[in-house]
Amino acid sequence: MSTLLIKNARNIITMDAERRCHPGGSLFIEDQEIKAIGTNIPYEDADTVIDAAGKIVYPGLINTHHHLYQTFTRNIPWAQDCELFDWLLTLYEIWRHMRPEDVYLSAMVGLSELLKTGCTTASDHFYCFPDGVSGELIDEEIRAAGELGIRFYPTRGSMNLGRSQGGLPPDEVTQSAEVILKDTRRVIETYHDASKFAMVRIGVAPCSPFSVSEDLLRESARLARSYGVRMHTHLAETKDEEDFCLAKLGLRPLEYMEKTGWIGRDVWYAHGIHFSGDEIHRMGACGCGVAHCPSSNMKLSSGVFPVRSMLQAGVHVGLGVDGSASNDASNLLGEARQAYLLHKLTAGSAGPTAEESLWLGTVGSSRVLGWEDAIGSLEVGKAGDLFMIDSRRLEYAGALFNDTALPVVTGISQNVDMTVVGGRIVVKDGRLVNIEEERIAEAAGAAALRMVQAASRRTGVNYLRHRGRV
């Protein structure tokens, strides 16, 4: 077993139930597990010893919703000023040109950015499987996560309701229900680890009410529960989605989920903006969770998530960056700050404090993923997942009055100094330990350009100019 000792920290922010902090504290990790934390712990030696003088230690952040494959369609001018449905229709034309290596490289980029900004556990929702391309694309993301050393929670997504059947996506990026369910079983049986300190867990994730059939929703729920894995989907993100559900299904989005078995403590939704008060209470009563994605919701003009109502009703709420193409970044620490500022704007003093916003990205997110026994806070018996920032940086001068709120209030302007996952250092001095960053960046840039150029040749659209402009 490997051991890690972090000693003499300026402060250790635990985010435990009592919100304890340990100024001048130390932390000892054996293998993946925290064995001791405090100011006078009975450990002086370890395989690796870090003198954390001047550093503040925080629990690793937890990302509850992402689309890593979208990393290659960030900052596309043609899609920059669209709302959700038009945005999707634009980018489907590029995503249909994905290859397995593109999925691997995009995951490397997105997960790397998450690690460099303090995220130690990332969920991903992969649902786009172009015709003629290997169906084992989620495997490429899992390979990337393993190389980087991040704790990973991919969800096997799906779309089977193409345009010819009244759905939104082109038929060329959908699969049959039979293919979807067969591969979902394969992914669960191959990769899912239910152990406390697992590095990979799998979820089941049909994409949305406007891209999957009712039968697939029902069968996916049955499959997930037969394996004891969690369930994830987009829901109540936009008014367009609500209108679609009412027109096509005669039900509001949550009513449709209730009809198809998609409610309960093993379910979490992405976005959850357009719920009524009664629906929020029903979600809280059944234990559902929601991934709050403030940057994406603002960029796509989707609306403002009712965070206080959700929390008061007992809904589990965590943070997600959403796809990089609707955020243009994979920075969960930045997302905590966005949540803090957005709700200050819309709710004033009723919005979450900076400390509550950090809680959403740690403890709150761990509850959304049903993993609060191992991650989300720094406590004896939990995983040694953490990040550190150096309080002696220029950008923190004059701000060192509340160490817990510091990274949210000040808005971190660069990468964290160190990220540790399961007691293993994966980011050191702001750089990834396990990969050559420049090599990945060069390969990823070339792959992204190839996809955009292929889409332009096929459609005749110049995606590198703004829509409706010369």
SULGI-V337411 format. One record per run of one state. SS is the DSSP state (H for helix, E for strand, L for the rest). FROM is the first residue (numbers start at 0). TO is the last residue. If there is no record, write none. Layout:
# SULGI-V337411
SS,FROM,TO
SS,FROM,TO
This chain:
# SULGI-V337411
L,0,1
E,2,6
L,7,9
E,10,12
L,13,19
E,20,20
L,21,24
E,25,29
L,30,31
E,32,37
L,38,46
E,47,50
L,51,53
E,54,58
L,59,59
E,60,62
L,63,66
H,67,72
L,73,75
H,76,78
L,79,82
H,83,94
L,95,98
H,99,115
L,116,117
E,118,125
L,126,136
H,137,147
L,148,149
E,150,157
L,158,161
H,162,164
L,165,169
H,170,172
L,173,175
H,176,190
L,191,198
E,199,199
L,200,201
E,202,205
L,206,212
H,213,226
L,227,229
E,230,234
L,235,237
H,238,248
L,249,251
H,252,259
L,260,265
E,266,270
L,271,275
H,276,285
L,286,287
E,288,291
L,292,292
H,293,298
L,299,305
H,306,312
L,313,314
E,315,318
L,319,322
H,323,325
L,326,330
H,331,349
L,350,352
H,353,367
L,368,381
E,382,382
L,383,384
E,385,389
L,390,392
H,393,395
L,396,404
H,405,409
L,410,416
E,417,420
L,421,422
E,423,427
L,428,429
E,430,431
L,432,435
H,436,458
L,459,469
